[in-house]
């Protein structure tokens, strides 16, 4: 009886792992989806931003004019299905006004 229960639990764990793996989106797909979201947004205007993806972790870099653009880039990236984490290394351009 104990062996049967252990066998059932092992099968359930295995099935859960297979189901989770099936939902995983490839890094290449995430890369393309994030780039499209950023480039198409009128606030971010993200065509010049750099995007790197590794195991669902997206790293953003480059420069923008305002803090709100940096914040929106993070928000848009987090909305992409399959993104596990966002590392935002985007820098704000320094103003040349003195």
N, CA, C and O of each residue as an XYZ file, in Angstrom:
392
protein
N       0.819     -1.194      0.000
C       0.000      0.000      0.000
C       0.864      1.260      0.000
O       0.598      2.195     -0.755
N       1.885      1.287      0.834
C       2.770      2.441      0.889
C       3.500      2.628     -0.441
O       3.694      3.757     -0.893
N       3.900      1.529     -1.060
C       4.570      1.607     -2.362
C       3.641      2.192     -3.413
O       4.069      2.976     -4.260
N       2.387      1.819     -3.360
C       1.406      2.328     -4.320
C       1.235      3.837     -4.174
O       1.178      4.569     -5.162
N       1.156      4.274     -2.952
C       1.003      5.708     -2.693
C       2.246      6.458     -3.171
O       2.133      7.505     -3.808
N       3.408      5.933     -2.870
C       4.658      6.567     -3.314
C       4.731      6.609     -4.837
O       5.168      7.603     -5.415
N       4.303      5.531     -5.482
C       4.326      5.485     -6.945
C       3.379      6.532     -7.531
O       3.725      7.210     -8.498
N       2.202      6.664     -6.957
C       1.235      7.648     -7.434
C       1.782      9.063     -7.243
O       1.672      9.895     -8.144
N       2.356      9.335     -6.102
C       2.934     10.652     -5.829
C       4.068     10.946     -6.814
O       4.166     12.060     -7.328
N       4.914      9.964     -7.075
C       6.016     10.152     -8.020
C       5.488     10.465     -9.417
O       6.026     11.337    -10.098
N       4.456      9.774     -9.844
C       3.858     10.024    -11.163
C       3.262     11.430    -11.215
O       3.428     12.135    -12.210
N       2.580     11.836    -10.164
C       1.990     13.175    -10.127
C       3.060     14.263    -10.194
O       2.885     15.267    -10.885
N       4.144     14.070     -9.491
C       5.248     15.035     -9.531
C       5.837     15.100    -10.930
O       6.130     16.185    -11.433
N       6.009     13.960    -11.553
C       6.542     13.903    -12.912
C       5.612     14.611    -13.890
O       6.073     15.371    -14.742
N       4.315     14.369    -13.777
C       3.343     15.024    -14.652
C       3.328     16.537    -14.440
O       3.222     17.300    -15.401
N       3.434     16.964    -13.198
C       3.464     18.402    -12.917
C       4.674     19.047    -13.574
O       4.565     20.141    -14.128
N       5.816     18.392    -13.523
C       7.023     18.907    -14.172
C       6.873     19.004    -15.671
O       7.328     19.973    -16.278
N       6.245     18.024    -16.277
C       6.011     18.039    -17.728
C       5.070     19.181    -18.092
O       5.293     19.872    -19.087
N       4.035     19.384    -17.309
C       3.088     20.471    -17.584
C       3.763     21.833    -17.464
O       3.529     22.715    -18.291
N       4.583     22.008    -16.459
C       5.297     23.276    -16.290
C       6.262     23.514    -17.439
O       6.382     24.640    -17.921
N       6.944     22.481    -17.880
C       7.885     22.612    -18.986
C       7.157     22.968    -20.276
O       7.700     23.692    -21.110
N       5.948     22.476    -20.448
C       5.176     22.766    -21.658
C       4.774     24.234    -21.727
O       4.614     24.775    -22.820
N       4.609     24.890    -20.574
C       4.236     26.299    -20.538
C       5.430     27.233    -20.732
O       5.241     28.435    -20.920
N       6.623     26.717    -20.689
C       7.818     27.546    -20.786
C       7.957     28.101    -22.199
O       7.817     27.374    -23.182
N       8.232     29.389    -22.284
C       8.417     30.067    -23.556
C       9.912     30.179    -23.797
O      10.674     30.442    -22.867
N      10.338     29.982    -25.040
C      11.766     30.040    -25.339
C      12.292     31.460    -25.169
O      11.550     32.434    -25.297
N      13.575     31.556    -24.879
C      14.216     32.856    -24.722
C      14.143     33.667    -26.015
O      13.978     34.887    -25.970
N      14.262     33.006    -27.159
C      14.169     33.711    -28.441
C      12.795     34.337    -28.630
O      12.677     35.465    -29.108
N      11.764     33.602    -28.252
C      10.398     34.125    -28.356
C      10.210     35.306    -27.414
O       9.628     36.323    -27.792
N      10.703     35.169    -26.191
C      10.609     36.277    -25.227
C      11.335     37.511    -25.748
O      10.829     38.629    -25.648
N      12.516     37.300    -26.302
C      13.314     38.401    -26.850
C      12.493     39.174    -27.888
O      12.394     40.400    -27.827
N      11.913     38.446    -28.830
C      11.132     39.086    -29.894
C       9.900     39.798    -29.356
O       9.588     40.908    -29.788
N       9.199     39.174    -28.419
C       7.995     39.772    -27.862
C       8.299     41.037    -27.068
O       7.564     42.021    -27.150
N       9.387     41.005    -26.296
C       9.768     42.188    -25.512
C      10.171     43.321    -26.448
O       9.755     44.463    -26.252
N      10.977     43.017    -27.464
C      11.384     44.059    -28.417
C      10.167     44.711    -29.080
O      10.110     45.934    -29.212
N       9.205     43.900    -29.491
C       8.002     44.440    -30.123
C       7.224     45.344    -29.174
O       6.769     46.419    -29.566
N       7.073     44.910    -27.932
C       6.346     45.716    -26.940
C       7.037     47.063    -26.713
O       6.387     48.108    -26.697
N       8.355     47.027    -26.540
C       9.095     48.256    -26.250
C       9.112     49.195    -27.450
O       8.906     50.399    -27.293
N       9.352     48.670    -28.632
C       9.435     49.501    -29.837
C       8.083     50.106    -30.198
O       8.018     51.201    -30.756
N       7.000     49.389    -29.880
C       5.677     49.867    -30.239
C       5.046     50.815    -29.237
O       3.973     51.360    -29.497
N       5.686     51.020    -28.106
C       5.097     51.872    -27.078
C       5.467     53.336    -27.316
O       6.645     53.648    -27.489
N       4.476     54.247    -27.328
C       4.756     55.656    -27.597
C       5.536     56.366    -26.480
O       6.187     57.380    -26.733
N       5.475     55.848    -25.267
C       6.227     56.453    -24.160
C       7.670     55.981    -24.177
O       8.592     56.791    -24.097
N       7.868     54.679    -24.282
C       9.215     54.101    -24.208
C      10.007     54.389    -25.477
O      11.187     54.733    -25.411
N       9.364     54.249    -26.624
C      10.063     54.408    -27.908
C      11.332     53.570    -27.874
O      12.432     54.075    -28.101
N      11.163     52.268    -27.584
C      12.272     51.397    -27.230
C      13.078     50.795    -28.346
O      13.764     49.799    -28.117
N      13.036     51.348    -29.554
C      13.783     50.768    -30.649
C      15.281     50.715    -30.419
O      15.962     49.850    -30.970
N      15.805     51.634    -29.607
C      17.250     51.687    -29.379
C      17.680     50.963    -28.105
O      18.867     50.940    -27.780
N      16.743     50.379    -27.391
C      17.095     49.673    -26.158
C      17.616     48.284    -26.484
O      17.218     47.668    -27.473
N      18.504     47.808    -25.643
C      19.074     46.464    -25.813
C      18.336     45.511    -24.873
O      18.067     45.832    -23.716
N      18.019     44.335    -25.403
C      17.300     43.315    -24.633
C      18.110     42.031    -24.655
O      18.536     41.576    -25.716
N      18.321     41.451    -23.488
C      18.966     40.145    -23.377
C      18.053     39.246    -22.549
O      17.441     39.691    -21.578
N      17.969     37.972    -22.945
C      17.104     37.031    -22.231
C      17.880     35.757    -21.955
O      18.510     35.191    -22.849
N      17.828     35.313    -20.712
C      18.457     34.046    -20.335
C      17.565     33.363    -19.312
O      17.344     33.882    -18.218
N      17.054     32.194    -19.680
C      16.184     31.406    -18.800
C      15.001     32.213    -18.269
O      14.624     32.091    -17.104
N      14.424     33.038    -19.140
C      13.252     33.811    -18.759
C      13.541     35.094    -18.007
O      12.613     35.831    -17.673
N      14.807     35.381    -17.733
C      15.193     36.621    -17.066
C      15.594     37.619    -18.144
O      16.533     37.382    -18.904
N      14.881     38.728    -18.206
C      15.116     39.738    -19.235
C      15.925     40.884    -18.634
O      15.564     41.445    -17.599
N      17.031     41.220    -19.309
C      17.855     42.355    -18.902
C      17.720     43.447    -19.948
O      17.971     43.223    -21.132
N      17.321     44.633    -19.497
C      17.163     45.788    -20.370
C      18.326     46.737    -20.158
O      18.752     46.963    -19.025
N      18.840     47.295    -21.249
C      19.902     48.288    -21.132
C      19.770     49.309    -22.252
O      18.993     49.124    -23.189
N      20.528     50.372    -22.144
C      20.466     51.481    -23.088
C      20.174     52.761    -22.333
O      20.316     52.818    -21.111
N      19.765     53.784    -23.060
C      19.465     55.062    -22.416
C      18.121     55.598    -22.888
O      17.705     55.375    -24.025
N      17.461     56.304    -21.996
C      16.199     56.990    -22.292
C      16.297     58.407    -21.740
O      17.214     58.726    -20.984
N      15.346     59.251    -22.122
C      15.367     60.654    -21.691
C      14.793     60.867    -20.297
O      15.228     61.764    -19.574
N      13.808     60.038    -19.914
C      13.081     60.285    -18.676
C      12.907     59.021    -17.843
O      12.923     57.906    -18.365
N      12.741     59.217    -16.544
C      12.506     58.103    -15.622
C      11.239     57.335    -15.983
O      11.199     56.111    -15.858
N      10.206     58.045    -16.428
C       8.948     57.366    -16.755
C       9.118     56.378    -17.903
O       8.402     55.378    -17.964
N      10.055     56.640    -18.814
C      10.320     55.698    -19.904
C      10.964     54.427    -19.352
O      10.627     53.321    -19.776
N      11.877     54.586    -18.422
C      12.542     53.439    -17.794
C      11.520     52.588    -17.031
O      11.512     51.361    -17.138
N      10.672     53.254    -16.269
C       9.656     52.546    -15.487
C       8.660     51.815    -16.391
O       8.276     50.680    -16.106
N       8.247     52.461    -17.470
C       7.280     51.847    -18.396
C       7.908     50.643    -19.092
O       7.221     49.656    -19.355
N       9.207     50.713    -19.394
C       9.895     49.582    -20.027
C       9.833     48.354    -19.127
O       9.594     47.245    -19.605
N      10.046     48.546    -17.833
C       9.947     47.439    -16.885
C       8.528     46.890    -16.851
O       8.323     45.678    -16.903
N       7.559     47.778    -16.765
C       6.157     47.373    -16.680
C       5.732     46.577    -17.918
O       5.076     45.542    -17.792
N       6.098     47.050    -19.103
C       5.743     46.358    -20.342
C       6.402     44.986    -20.425
O       5.779     44.012    -20.848
N       7.657     44.920    -20.020
C       8.399     43.660    -20.092
C       7.807     42.622    -19.150
O       7.709     41.448    -19.507
N       7.415     43.037    -17.961
C       6.818     42.111    -16.995
C       5.499     41.525    -17.501
O       5.107     40.434    -17.088
N       4.816     42.241    -18.391
C       3.534     41.773    -18.912
C       3.675     40.680    -19.970
O       2.693     40.017    -20.303
N       4.879     40.487    -20.499
C       5.078     39.465    -21.521
C       5.020     38.093    -20.863
O       5.744     37.823    -19.905
N       4.156     37.231    -21.382
C       3.981     35.896    -20.809
C       5.276     35.099    -20.933
O       5.846     34.979    -22.017
N       5.732     34.555    -19.800
C       6.946     33.756    -19.776
C       8.128     34.468    -19.153
O       9.126     33.831    -18.815
N       8.029     35.793    -18.992
C       9.110     36.547    -18.348
C       9.061     36.256    -16.857
O       8.043     36.471    -16.200
N      10.181     35.762    -16.334
C      10.250     35.418    -14.909
C      10.723     36.583    -14.063
O      10.288     36.749    -12.923
N      11.616     37.393    -14.622
C      12.203     38.497    -13.868
C      12.706     39.540    -14.857
O      13.077     39.206    -15.982
N      12.718     40.810    -14.436
C      13.239     41.888    -15.267
C      14.359     42.587    -14.504
O      14.183     43.003    -13.359
N      15.510     42.707    -15.154
C      16.632     43.471    -14.613
C      16.737     44.716    -15.483
O      17.077     44.629    -16.663
N      16.447     45.865    -14.902
C      16.426     47.097    -15.687
C      17.709     47.888    -15.445
O      17.875     48.531    -14.409
N      18.617     47.824    -16.432
C      19.871     48.575    -16.378
C      19.823     49.796    -17.289
O      20.867     50.338    -17.652
N      18.631     50.229    -17.658
C      18.484     51.405    -18.512
C      18.928     52.636    -17.734
O      18.604     52.804    -16.559
N      19.672     53.483    -18.416
C      20.152     54.717    -17.793
C      19.370     55.909    -18.323
O      18.901     55.913    -19.462
N      19.240     56.927    -17.464
C      18.583     58.178    -17.846
C      19.673     59.114    -18.371
O      20.702     59.310    -17.725
N      19.431     59.691    -19.557
C      20.401     60.638    -20.120
C      20.566     61.810    -19.186
O      19.596     62.327    -18.631
N      21.778     62.213    -19.021
C      22.056     63.387    -18.188
C      21.722     64.635    -18.991
O      22.065     64.743    -20.169
N      21.060     65.559    -18.348
C      20.693     66.807    -18.990
C      21.929     67.669    -19.203
O      22.794     67.754    -18.332
N      22.006     68.305    -20.360
C      23.158     69.185    -20.638
C      22.846     70.622    -20.282
O      23.681     71.509    -20.459
N      21.617     70.857    -19.770
C      21.254     72.218    -19.349
C      21.997     72.584    -18.070
O      22.105     71.778    -17.146
N      22.503     73.806    -18.031
C      23.210     74.242    -16.812
C      22.780     75.615    -16.424
O      23.261     76.154    -15.428
